[in-house]
Amino acid sequence: MTDPALAKALAAPRGGSYLAPFFERPCSAQEAVDCLDEPMSKVHHWVKRWLTLGALEIVERQPRAGRAITRYRTVADEFVVPVVRGEGRASTGWPSTS
């Protein structure tokens, strides 16, 4: 992994858990809500974030009355985040982007 923003999101508390439902099979946001037992607003936030960071891709749009059902899948079967230990805490090893 070479993207510091993606590494930071994966290392965020609970960040990776919002990506978990999309590893095994294509999954809609509603299916992720059901799996995670989290509100749609929170799951939708993370889906948009993962799409922007390139960790998720759209694999299917199922037409239906109203809004189509979009299914997403991770772009890799696993993500490895390099960790640098120092100063009493773990970090991603990249400078802060803030």
Steps between C-alpha positions, in 0.01 A plus 500: 500500500639837404212740569533672838133612501381142447736370769374766742135407431573129547684572826219722634303356790226285344601626153589155371183349643295709255692339213461142629157418347634569150788249503323170448239592241339800334289680758255790497509775761179359653655153525800658673265680742336166583839333547655777710188602694589864440284786370483553124644852535821366654534211252427732206770740622756219504388358163555842341836530676616154389392576142693828502809330643480222242440212745150425366371474147149481362444152359127502431202731466170321524218703347175524693219749550654809654875489567705210365668268750877546480730221611862557593803277548849564631765544231731254681452188708705659779666829587834505681576819692868552587542598863792690648542480875651791684435762763267267686240467227450328167467706186466435130851629443387785278495867594168636613284640221327746730 
